[in-house]
Amino acid sequence: MQCSPPGTYRGAIDVLTKIVRNEGFRALYKGATPPAVGWAAIDSVLLGSLHNYRLFLVRQGMTEPTPGSGIQRLTLFGHGIAGLMAGCTSAFIATPVELLKVKLQLQSQRSVAERRFKGPVHCATQIIRVQGIQGLYSGFTGSLAFRVNFFWMFLSFEALMRGFTSLSGTRFEISTGSANFLSGGLAAFSYWIMAIPADNLKNRMMAYPYPSPYPYPSENTTVSRLSLYRTARDIFRRDGYSGFFRGLGPCLLRAFPVNASAFFVYEGVMRLLDAEKTRH
């Protein structure tokens, strides 16, 4: 929806029906390999650095007393800053992975033999041959702009967790695991609402030169990389402000189950390992 030429699709349902009709059900899983492999590393860096940034900010005094106990804890703003820095750190791994995913998903040929890229390894090889290793970082500034919005996710998650904690001792009290699940899912809504403009920028930068075919390597082959400013200008000229929010519906549909499950597992593992805590 974000990268295809204007008029290609009328909405998410139209995308679904056209992909299945023209390419088959399996086409819904195009580009699955890069995130299936790469997101393990991306999320490890994201959440591992998040934890360490939280501890760093605690040591720097960005704390407040916990109501009832007086124990110092990281402030809500500190949780947001830790999320922002973790998002920027993970962008160095996320950019090549998401670039390959975008390139593979935009190929609409039904037969694999007709596609420019046969798979993620072949795609990476062709990009490097044409643009060099730096070609794998096309859209890096867009990726940074997108991932700084983890500020909102982790700030919202902590705020929601504190809200659920305040229900302790009342008939609305829920378990810590349930609070993690609900907080993670709800925090994802604030994340995507804030991040979707940058997501459009990032994906369109990575899709370039689509819909023109990606050139075959030759001595005269050159592929420029779009700047963040030029991409934003082109979106506004073509679609106005609404163009920056294209694809928000599908992102919100997946946001709750994906992130609720992720936070439930992450927070559960942290408790299981008895890791040093920034939340009391």
GUVOLO-183479 format. One record per residue (C-alpha): x, y, z. Coordinates in steps of 0.05 Angstrom, whole numbers, padded with zeros to 5 digits, always signed. Last residue first. Layout:
% residues N
XYZ/...
This chain:
% residues 280
+00196-00032+00827/+00218-00020+00755/+00291-00012+00735/+00307-00083+00753/+00372-00122+00753/+00357-00188+00720/+00325-00244+00760/+00333-00290+00700/+00260-00311+00706/+00238-00239+00716/+00274-00218+00652/+00245-00279+00616/+00175-00259+00636/+00186-00186+00614/+00210-00209+00546/+00156-00262+00536/+00097-00218+00555/+00128-00159+00518/+00132-00199+00453/+00062-00229+00461/+00030-00161+00471/+00072-00134+00414/+00048-00183+00362/-00024-00189+00385/-00035-00114+00393/+00001-00085+00332/-00024-00132+00277/-00089-00095+00266/-00057-00027+00279/-00005-00039+00224/-00059-00062+00176/-00098+00003+00187/-00038+00050+00185/-00019+00030+00114/-00020+00101+00087/-00011+00152+00142/+00042+00196+00108/+00000+00199+00045/-00057+00231+00085/-00016+00295+00091/-00019+00308+00017/-00020+00250-00033/+00027+00267-00090/+00060+00332-00068/+00064+00308+00004/+00094+00241-00013/+00145+00273-00060/+00167+00324-00008/+00175+00270+00045/+00218+00228-00003/+00260+00288-00022/+00272+00306+00051/+00291+00236+00072/+00340+00230+00014/+00332+00180-00041/+00391+00137-00060/+00420+00140-00129/+00426+00078-00172/+00482+00077-00223/+00496+00025-00276/+00546+00046-00330/+00595-00012-00320/+00538-00061-00314/+00497-00094-00259/+00424-00106-00277/+00379-00049-00260/+00322-00054-00208/+00259-00049-00249/+00222+00018-00247/+00165+00014-00198/+00208+00015-00156/+00275+00053-00157/+00269+00059-00096/+00234+00011-00049/+00281+00027+00010/+00265+00101+00007/+00191+00085+00001/+00195+00039+00061/+00231+00089+00106/+00186+00148+00088/+00122+00109+00099/+00148+00082+00165/+00167+00153+00185/+00094+00174+00176/+00071+00110+00213/+00114+00121+00275/+00068+00163+00320/+00004+00123+00308/+00046+00060+00307/+00078+00071+00375/+00014+00095+00410/-00020+00031+00386/+00038-00012+00407/+00031+00012+00479/-00037-00023+00481/-00008-00091+00463/+00051-00085+00510/+00009-00060+00568/-00042-00116+00559/+00010-00172+00558/+00054-00143+00613/-00008-00132+00657/-00028-00204+00645/+00041-00228+00665/+00040-00185+00727/-00026-00214+00749/-00089-00172+00751/-00122-00129+00804/-00191-00102+00786/-00222-00124+00852/-00174-00078+00888/-00111-00096+00926/-00065-00080+00867/-00099-00032+00819/-00041+00017+00822/+00002-00036+00789/-00043-00034+00728/-00030+00041+00721/+00044+00033+00732/+00045-00019+00677/+00008+00028+00631/+00058+00084+00643/+00116+00035+00632/+00087+00011+00566/+00071+00081+00543/+00143+00105+00554/+00168+00041+00520/+00125+00051+00459/+00131+00126+00453/+00207+00128+00454/+00206+00069+00406/+00190+00126+00358/+00264+00135+00347/+00257+00073+00303/+00222+00107+00245/+00267+00167+00238/+00328+00121+00243/+00300+00075+00190/+00286+00135+00145/+00358+00157+00154/+00380+00087+00136/+00337+00085+00073/+00391+00053+00030/+00437+00017+00079/+00446-00046+00037/+00471-00001-00018/+00530+00017+00025/+00558-00052+00009/+00567-00031-00063/+00512-00001-00106/+00504-00048-00166/+00542-00110-00143/+00520-00099-00071/+00447-00095-00091/+00453-00157-00134/+00485-00198-00078/+00433-00176-00026/+00376-00196-00073/+00409-00264-00088/+00416-00277-00013/+00344-00255+00001/+00312-00296-00055/+00304-00300-00131/+00309-00225-00143/+00289-00198-00211/+00228-00243-00212/+00208-00284-00273/+00236-00350-00247/+00197-00340-00182/+00133-00345-00222/+00074-00302-00200/+00109-00237-00215/+00090-00183-00164/+00158-00165-00136/+00147-00112-00083/+00154-00163-00026/+00226-00181-00044/+00252-00110-00046/+00216-00091+00019/+00242-00152+00056/+00313-00140+00032/+00311-00068+00056/+00281-00089+00122/+00339-00135+00137/+00391-00084+00113/+00361-00029+00157/+00347-00069+00220/+00419-00083+00239/+00443-00011+00243/+00373+00011+00264/+00380-00028+00329/+00422+00027+00361/+00372+00081+00341/+00315+00041+00372/+00354+00029+00435/+00368+00104+00441/+00294+00121+00433/+00272+00067+00481/+00321+00090+00535/+00295+00161+00525/+00223+00137+00534/+00240+00099+00597/+00276+00161+00624/+00214+00203+00610/+00174+00155+00653/+00226+00163+00708/+00273+00107+00728/+00263+00082+00799/+00288+00103+00868/+00259+00065+00926/+00212+00110+00968/+00169+00051+00985/+00097+00076+00981/+00105+00115+00916/+00171+00098+00881/+00219+00156+00887/+00243+00188+00822/+00302+00174+00777/+00344+00204+00721/+00405+00202+00767/+00459+00183+00717/+00462+00113+00747/+00388+00105+00731/+00402+00129+00660/+00455+00076+00651/+00409+00021+00678/+00355+00041+00629/+00406+00044+00572/+00428-00027+00591/+00357-00054+00588/+00342-00019+00523/+00408-00045+00494/+00386-00116+00505/+00316-00102+00481/+00336-00071+00415/+00398-00113+00403/+00360-00178+00415/+00301-00150+00376/+00344-00138+00315/+00381-00205+00321/+00317-00246+00324/+00288-00199+00273/+00340-00221+00222/+00322-00293+00212/+00246-00291+00206/+00252-00218+00183/+00296-00236+00123/+00259-00302+00107/+00188-00275+00103/+00200-00233+00040/+00140-00263+00005/+00093-00296+00055/+00028-00269+00026/+00053-00296-00040/+00038-00366-00014/-00036-00353-00024/-00030-00346-00100/+00002-00293-00144/-00054-00259-00182/-00115-00278-00141/-00080-00281-00073/-00044-00215-00085/-00106-00181-00113/-00151-00204-00056/-00103-00181-00001/-00087-00114-00032/-00161-00100-00043/-00174-00117+00030/-00120-00068+00052/-00145-00010+00011/-00160+00015-00060/-00096-00013-00091/-00055+00005-00153/-00085+00074-00159/-00022+00112-00141/+00042+00071-00153/+00060+00018-00101/+00103+00037-00041/+00056+00048+00017/+00000+00000+00000/
